[in-house]
Amino acid sequence: MPLNTIGKLLGTTEELKALSARTRRLRELQTLYVRSAPRELASSSRVKSYRAGTLVISADNAAVAAKLKQLAPRVLVSIREIESEVTAIRIEVQVSGGHPEARSKSPKSGLPPEAIKKFEELAASVANEDLKSALGRLVRHHRKARPR
């Protein structure tokens, strides 16, 4: 079977051609946005979509969105110097966006040994088999996570 490049595969159907063109357009607009917006704000936001002259920017948090809304007229003027089709900028907050390394994970603490023991006692005393089974799994899971 011959090897195909991704570019050739994206040109095989009309749907993939349209998707490829839209992706290329968004990438171009993202590059233009990064050049036009202040660096610290551009690193915490990205082009989400473009439709009917409106560039939609997704901000990582409300503070970035608020600052971008203040600067949107200036950013729009800068973008329009190169891309006259862009007539408006809309800012949205999308908290789940952003860089995974920037988000901190809180360390998970396991159940204390006394709680594990109480769950084990509870499992032994209940009559309902489903509940007994669930409590048993909970105890086994936490015993595995916390060696004695």
Secondary structure as UniProt FT lines:
FT   HELIX           6..10
FT   HELIX           14..36
FT   HELIX           39..42
FT   TURN            43..44
FT   STRAND          45..51
FT   TURN            52..53
FT   STRAND          54..59
FT   HELIX           62..82
FT   TURN            84..85
FT   STRAND          88..93
FT   TURN            95..96
FT   HELIX           100..102
FT   HELIX           113..125
FT   HELIX           129..145
//
